[in-house]
Every structure is written in C-alpha cells, then in structure tokens.
Amino acid sequence: ENNKLNINSLIIDNNDKKNKTKVVCAKCESLILTPGKSTLSENEHSLPLMEQRKNTTPSDFEVEIFKKFWAVNDMFTFENIGFSHTVETTKYLICADCEIGPIGYFDTPTKMSYIALERVKHVD
C-alpha cells in the first residue's frame, strides 16, 4: 500500500522539505515525529527486513533498500523511538512502544537519524 508515496502530500513545500503530517508507527500508531520536525532526505540505505528468519545474526540479516527517509539531527526531536541492534556505525531504530522495526537507522559518526518513509504511517 505504501509503494507509491505521494511525496508532495507529505512535505510542507519543495523549498522546505519538512514533514507536513505526523509520523506514526505503522503497527501501533504511536507518535514518532510531530509535523515540521524532520527533513526529506533522498539517500539510499538498506534496512533489515521487519520479519527475519529465526536465529538470524545481524550480519546475516536480509535487507531491503530504501531511498527516501525523514532525516532528524537530534535524538530529542523524536516523540518516541527506540534502538535495537548496532552494526558497525549504524544503530537500528524501532518503535519504543511496540518494538516493531527497524523503521530507520541512527548514523553514529554524523549523529543523524533517518526514518524510512515506507516503514511508517503519515497521519494529519
């Protein structure tokens, strides 16, 4: 259902590519970001699949490539976020309430967080 994201409906405008809507967990709808708190970033990054085969170690995770993320430059901007595994310089981000994920990643060197648009819901 999220394959065809209408980016223009999700950003405030093309100059200021901030999120126009609330960003919530796709499973439990817990609030992750309030409007205007993150900026659209079009960088390619892989995230482990939400459902992994049992007994998979982080190095064996099956991954999916994403190209659109909400970029957040301060962890305290999030209303609700949790961390799961760390792999090298990447910490994976999960919903703090229901622990589904990863919905994005935290890049340790830059201290930037990125939430994959296709892994969350956008609500007014």
C-alpha positions in Angstrom: 0.0 0.0 0.0 2.9 2.3 0.7 4.7 1.6 -2.6 3.5 4.8 -4.3 4.2 7.5 -1.8 2.9 10.9 -2.9 5.9 12.9 -1.6 4.3 16.3 -2.3 1.5 15.5 0.1 4.0 14.7 2.8 6.2 17.7 2.7 5.4 21.3 3.6 6.8 22.6 0.3 9.7 22.0 -2.1 12.0 24.6 -0.6 11.5 23.4 2.9 11.1 19.6 2.6 9.9 19.1 6.2 7.3 16.6 7.1 3.8 18.0 6.8 2.0 15.3 8.8 2.5 13.4 11.9 4.8 10.4 11.5 3.5 7.4 13.5 4.3 3.7 13.9 2.6 1.7 11.1 1.6 -1.0 13.6 0.6 0.7 16.9 0.3 4.3 15.6 2.5 5.6 18.4 3.6 9.1 17.6 7.2 9.2 16.3 7.5 12.8 14.9 5.3 15.8 15.1 4.9 17.9 11.9 7.8 20.0 10.7 10.4 18.2 12.8 12.3 16.2 10.0 13.5 16.9 6.5 13.1 14.7 3.5 16.4 13.0 2.6 16.9 11.1 -0.6 19.8 8.8 0.2 20.0 5.1 -0.5 20.4 2.9 2.6 19.5 -0.7 3.4 17.5 -1.8 6.4 16.9 -5.3 7.6 13.5 -6.8 6.7 11.0 -6.3 9.5 10.5 -10.1 9.6 13.7 -12.1 9.8 14.1 -15.8 9.8 14.6 -17.2 13.3 18.1 -17.3 14.7 19.5 -14.8 12.2 22.5 -12.9 13.4 22.8 -9.2 12.4 25.5 -10.0 9.8 23.1 -12.4 8.1 20.0 -10.1 8.0 18.1 -10.0 4.8 17.8 -6.4 3.8 15.6 -4.1 1.7 16.9 -0.8 0.0 15.2 2.5 0.8 15.7 5.8 -1.0 13.5 8.2 1.0 14.0 9.0 4.7 13.0 11.6 7.2 16.2 13.0 8.5 16.4 14.1 12.1 19.5 15.8 13.5 18.7 15.5 17.2 17.5 12.4 19.0 15.4 14.6 21.4 13.3 15.6 18.4 11.6 12.2 18.4 8.4 11.8 20.5 9.1 8.1 20.7 11.9 6.0 19.4 13.9 3.0 20.5 17.2 1.4 19.5 17.8 -2.2 18.5 21.0 -3.7 17.2 24.1 -1.8 16.4 26.0 -3.0 13.3 29.3 -1.2 12.8 28.4 2.6 12.9 24.7 2.0 12.4 22.1 1.7 15.2 18.7 0.5 14.0 15.7 2.4 15.2 12.4 0.8 16.3 9.1 1.9 17.8 9.6 2.3 21.5 6.1 1.2 22.3 5.6 -2.0 20.2 9.2 -2.6 19.3 8.5 -3.2 15.6 11.3 -2.3 13.2 13.7 -1.4 12.2 11.9 1.7 10.9 15.1 3.6 10.3 18.7 4.0 11.5 21.0 6.2 13.5 24.3 7.0 11.9 26.9 7.2 14.8 29.6 9.3 13.0 27.1 12.1 12.0 24.6 11.6 14.9 21.8 11.8 12.3 18.7 9.7 12.4 16.8 8.5 9.4 13.3 7.1 9.3 12.3 5.2 6.1 9.1 6.7 4.7 7.8 3.3 3.7 8.2 1.9 7.2 5.9 4.4 8.9 2.4 5.9 8.5 1.7 9.6 7.9 -1.4 11.0 9.5 -2.8 14.5 9.7 
